Amino acid sequence: MSRLRVESFTISLDGFGAGPDQDLSNPLGVGGTALHGWAVSTRTFQKHLFGADGGQAGLDDDFAARGFRTVGAWSLGRNMFGPVRGPWPDESWRGWWGENPVYHMPVFVLTHHPRAPLVMEGGTTFHFVTEGAAAALERARAAAGGRDVRVGGGVNVIQQYLRQRLIDEMHIAISPVLLGSGERLFDGVDLRALGYACTQHVASAQATHVVLSRQ
Amino acid sequence: MSRLRVESFTISLDGFGAGPDQDLSNPLGVGGTALHGWAVSTRTFQKHLFGADGGQAGLDDDFAARGFRTVGAWSLGRNMFGPVRGPWPDESWRGWWGENPVYHMPVFVLTHHPRAPLVMEGGTTFHFVTEGAAAALERARAAAGGRDVRVGGGVNVIQQYLRQRLIDEMHIAISPVLLGSGERLFDGVDLRALGYACTQHVASAQATHVVLSRQ
């Protein structure tokens, strides 16, 4: 059964999944990069994001690595794809990741504004879905060929999936930083009432890792 | 210098410091007791709360124990003292803790409704302060005789002290549970803007412990 998973999604101690004021120079909002210290240092992220051979093994890497296993498609919110808001002025924005994005599989981008699919190098195609989260999941599942669908974020998209109880499992990392403001992952989403529970809890020096599972 | 400290204050993964619907049978709100698993099992809590000799040593106990060191007075919100709301109907409510409360020192209870000091067995006296958080702190400092003042909570009282930058250091424990609703410690309080930072981060199997310090 193809599952819908959140992986390596990181929040601050005060609960924010991204800093405020996202723009071209702050893809994760102001202060948002501090969240991801645990991930950037891992062997998995070094390889997947930068094509580099370095990085650390260990607990953080174990969690980073599981996020890439048995994944056949991604679902992203429009703000994860880029800083453009409102109708697409043209097709010049092609994502944060250059001509060969890190995904190497189909990526379904939730947006209110239609756009033709964008075929990139290395196997990544961005599909733009205007019919909502459930429709994006249906298309992503079809494309994943029996493998799982990974939700990359952001907060708003994860919440849309959570409110419909569509997410099977979430790996959340809590970084020991304060962001002060931004988007809170758990704001307005009662995970207990939705039937989720914490099924794993372990920490490294750099982050606390929890897995929340639908019961 | 006498400091104002929060110690062993526990929040859920979704950020709540207490469950909803506090009443006589749920002093910590519905689900709130699940938060405190890490603390109840420690040697320190067994001794201080139950007068028992058992309990575990280790990291959780180290944090529980530091909370009682060099403390000369406490400050509590009125809801920590009991479930009575509004003007005191009489003086029959004498706290959750019986005739010999766990504090054994002066405790300054923030309330909008005046009440005469309540002298209990074992050295605890509850003083009721109607002039606000800063006034409660001033009186608690005077009573502490050079030692620190510990804020017991709840969320609302901690936030009042934080907004005035009166808290020097907070030990927060994050328990791997979801409460879903209740009072959020970090709601409406921008700790980063207030000049706090995480200065310690370590985890046991039962909780993640962080220390937030005023810079």
Interface residues (C-beta under 8 A of the other chain):
Chain A: L13 D14 G15 G31 I172 I174 P176 V177 L178 L179 G180 S181 R184 F186 D190 L191 R192 A193 Y196 A197 C198 H201 V202 A203 A205 T208 V210 L212
Chain B: L13 D14 G15 G31 I172 I174 P176 V177 L178 L179 G180 S181 R184 F186 D190 L191 R192 A193 Y196 A197 C198 H201 V202 A203 A205 T208 V210 L212
